[in-house]
Amino acid sequence: MTSHKTAQTMKPATAAKKLGVYLQATPAEFQEGAVSRTELNALQTDPPAWLVELRRTGPHPRPVIAAKLGISIAGLARGGVTDALTTEQVDALKDEMPEWLKKER
C-alpha cells in the first residue's frame, strides 16, 4: 500500500498569526483560502509587496504591538489597547509614554 501525501493546509488566521500580521488587513484572496505549508514558507522567504508593507506600517496584531512596546499582551489589555494599531500609532504611544505604559514596562 502506498499512502498519498496531502499538502498540509492551515486557516488564513493561523497563517496570519505565523506571519505576524493582522488578518483583516491582508488581501481578500489571502483571507478567503487555505494556506499550504509550502505557500507559508514561500511567503516567509520571499514576501510579496503587500506583506512587506503590512509588516512595516501595520496595522499590527496585539502580539506585535506588545513586542514593539516591550510589554505583555495582558499589559496591552490593562492599558485599554484592544484593537490593531499602525506603526505610527505605536510610535506615538512610545513618544507620549502614558502612565499605564510606564507601569507595564
Residue pairs with C-beta under 8 A, 6 or more apart in sequence:
7 36
7 37
7 38
8 36
8 37
9 34
9 35
9 36
9 37
10 18
10 34
10 35
10 36
10 37
10 40
11 34
11 35
12 23
12 26
12 30
12 31
12 32
12 33
12 34
12 35
13 23
14 35
15 30
15 35
15 39
15 40
15 43
16 22
16 23
16 26
16 30
16 61
17 23
17 61
17 63
18 40
18 44
19 40
19 43
19 44
19 51
20 55
20 60
20 61
20 63
20 64
21 51
21 54
21 55
21 60
21 61
22 54
22 58
22 59
22 60
22 61
22 84
23 31
23 61
24 31
24 59
24 84
25 54
25 58
25 59
25 84
26 50
26 54
27 50
35 43
43 51
47 55
56 87
57 86
57 87
57 88
58 84
58 85
58 86
58 87
58 88
58 89
58 90
59 83
59 84
59 85
59 86
60 68
60 84
60 85
60 86
60 87
60 90
61 84
62 73
62 76
62 81
62 82
62 84
63 73
65 76
65 81
65 84
65 85
65 90
66 72
66 73
66 75
66 76
68 87
68 90
68 94
69 75
69 76
69 90
69 93
69 94
69 101
69 104
69 105
70 105
71 79
71 101
71 104
71 105
72 104
75 104
76 82
78 100
78 104
79 98
79 100
79 101
79 104
80 100
85 93
93 101
94 101
